[in-house]
């Protein structure tokens, strides 16, 4: 399975109207605060890896997850190894990694308002310091068909898939050029 | 608060008889499997630190904990900074640290049979590859008084506190000399 994802910068108000008109199911808002770490022994920007603590809250529920993202496994699909486990305490996990020499390099905070539409997940992201974005994504075996479908969803929402941004929010915050 | 701890090597059968005769409360057996990691950027043996994943089971219950132990803060008390948090998956946490360049250096497996006696915790440890040990410990503000009390408990159990071993089980397994 591949995760096919398109992301564009877009004001949310018009997109929300379109989602309602198209009868999309609203899944609710999740708040994510991701702290990305620099390693003491490896340059993650050069190795194309990432290591982070995610604090996610959804109403009264809160979870903390530890995530490692490996480098892209090929040039085309943006597929990465991703290893994740929940931890009880984000502050204790942070203290452990700081003691080991890791340093918090950047924090990405966003509110994610998620909808389901025609089998796709449409996410309205409000990212602190960056602005408003819309992501259309799906898990699929057939990457090409899924990408065409995601482009159609984008157009149904009044968005231009050619304005796709491939850089992560972390990369945008750190000022990385388009990948 | 300090954790005052005395440890000696001792056959358990005679100690169990003494614990029962003295009316100690048995708390039950816990199994611990501790995987200690080498760091890619730091020699923990030289810096007197440790980083491990502990898998602990007690009947049907199982927990996994991530622990960092800092160097001893002074020469006398064996006090260390210890930071710990539970994680959901030991295998995912292990995979994350291996991906970051940490390597499993040693595994310490033991069954711990714990008793309460006169305010002290008496633990009968059966350590794979090392043998049987008895630990007497207490948390206290007054280290000297607590240590004298722990020695008395040792003697009540028919053990000689002068045979105290100060090296950790990890250190003993790795063949470290007495600290």
Interface residues (C-beta under 8 A of the other chain):
Chain A: X39 X40 X41 X42 X49 X51 X66 X67 X68 X70 X81 X83 X84 X85 X86 X87 X88 X89 X92 X93 X95 X96 X99 X100 X101
Chain B: X39 X40 X41 X42 X49 X51 X66 X67 X68 X70 X81 X83 X84 X85 X86 X87 X88 X89 X92 X93 X95 X96 X99 X100 X101
